[in-house]
Amino acid sequence: MLSFLLSSTTLNIERSFLQNNPKMLYNLFSSENYIDISLPEPISFSDQLSNQQAYFLFKRIFSSYSTFEFYAERPSSLPEKESFILKARWSFRDKKNKNQFLFHIFFYLKEEKVKKNKKTQISWRITEIKAEKI
């Protein structure tokens, strides 16, 4: 069950970037903690944000940059008890000048209890996003 939830989360992260869809990403942000986000140039952003602020940041990013490649590296083992780091390769293009960029992007995921339909479920949530240029 743990690996199924993680696979589903990984797939949703991939889809959100490939579809330039901040709403899908918002659904994966932690609602209990601030999200620590650090992205190098050309985005040049580093701060701790609420899930709603992170949504608006990625809305702005996806409106300025178009993803043309995003894939997560498949983990070779199950995550540790309550956290996991997902590493992905993200290629994107500036919509204004067509410059291309390539990042390794890391998502720190933690298990979080989420209430849905009066039931509490365990879900993987993003608590940190960091990237580095390749």
BELDACOR-V290546 format. One record per residue. N is the residue number from 1. RES is the residue in one small letter. SS is DSSP state (H for helix, E for strand, - for the rest). OMEGA is omega in radians with two decimals (* if undefined). D_LAST is the distance of its C-alpha to the last C-alpha in Angstrom with 2 decimals. Layout:
n: [N N]
res: [RES RES]
ss: [SS SS]
omega: [OMEGA OMEGA]
d_last: [D_LAST D_LAST]
This chain:
n: [1 2 3 4 5 6 7 8 9 10 11 12 13 14 15 16 17 18 19 20 21 22 23 24 25 26 27 28 29 30 31 32 33 34 35 36 37 38 39 40 41 42 43 44 45 46 47 48 49 50 51 52 53 54 55 56 57 58 59 60 61 62 63 64 65 66 67 68 69 70 71 72 73 74 75 76 77 78 79 80 81 82 83 84 85 86 87 88 89 90 91 92 93 94 95 96 97 98 99 100 101 102 103 104 105 106 107 108 109 110 111 112 113 114 115 116 117 118 119 120 121 122 123 124 125 126 127 128 129 130 131 132 133 134]
res: [m l s f l l s s t t l n i e r s f l q n n p k m l y n l f s s e n y i d i s l p e p i s f s d q l s n q q a y f l f k r i f s s y s t f e f y a e r p s s l p e k e s f i l k a r w s f r d k k n k n q f l f h i f f y l k e e k v k k n k k t q i s w r i t e i k a e k i]
ss: [- H H H H H H H H H H H H H H H H H - - - H H H H H - - E - - - - - E E E E E - - - - - E E E E E - H H H H H H H H H H H H H H E E E E E E E E - - - - - - - - - - E E E E E E E E E E E E - - - - - E E E E E E E E E E E E E E E E E - - E E E E E E E E E E E E E E E -]
omega: [-3.13 -3.12 3.08 3.12 3.13 3.11 3.12 3.12 3.11 3.13 3.13 3.06 3.11 -3.14 -3.10 3.12 -3.11 3.12 -3.09 -3.01 -3.12 -3.14 3.10 3.12 3.12 -3.14 -3.14 3.14 3.07 3.04 -3.11 -3.05 2.97 3.10 3.12 -3.09 3.12 -3.09 -3.11 3.08 0.26 -3.12 3.07 -3.13 3.06 3.14 3.01 -3.04 2.96 3.13 3.12 3.09 3.11 3.08 -3.13 3.06 -3.13 3.02 3.10 3.13 -3.10 3.08 -3.14 -3.06 -3.12 3.11 3.03 3.04 3.04 3.02 -3.14 3.02 -3.12 3.13 3.13 3.13 3.10 3.12 3.03 -2.97 -3.00 -3.13 -3.08 3.05 3.10 3.11 3.14 3.06 -3.07 3.05 -3.12 -3.07 3.04 -3.08 -3.11 -3.02 3.10 3.05 -3.12 -3.12 3.14 -3.13 2.71 -3.13 -3.05 3.11 3.06 -3.08 3.08 3.03 3.14 3.08 -3.09 3.10 3.08 3.11 3.11 3.09 3.09 3.14 3.02 -3.12 3.05 -3.12 3.13 3.09 -3.13 3.06 3.10 3.13 3.05 3.10 3.06 *]
d_last: [33.85 31.01 28.63 29.91 29.13 25.60 25.11 26.59 24.35 21.17 22.59 23.43 19.97 18.66 21.61 21.23 17.77 18.85 22.11 20.75 23.47 23.45 26.82 25.57 22.97 25.79 27.86 25.42 25.21 27.45 30.71 31.78 29.00 26.83 23.21 20.84 17.92 15.15 12.56 10.81 11.65 12.84 14.46 15.10 17.11 18.27 21.61 23.73 25.19 27.90 27.22 28.80 26.81 23.54 24.93 25.57 22.14 20.55 23.40 22.42 18.69 19.74 22.35 20.01 16.99 17.49 15.48 15.63 13.75 13.63 14.45 15.00 15.07 18.77 20.13 22.24 24.78 26.34 25.14 26.98 30.07 28.95 25.18 22.03 18.24 16.58 12.93 11.62 9.06 9.70 9.84 12.29 14.42 16.36 19.96 21.50 19.82 17.86 14.57 11.63 8.38 5.72 5.37 6.52 9.95 12.87 16.49 19.29 22.35 25.92 29.20 31.32 34.87 35.24 38.66 39.23 42.77 44.36 42.55 39.89 36.93 33.94 30.65 26.96 25.72 22.44 22.91 19.44 16.07 13.08 9.44 6.43 3.78 0.00]
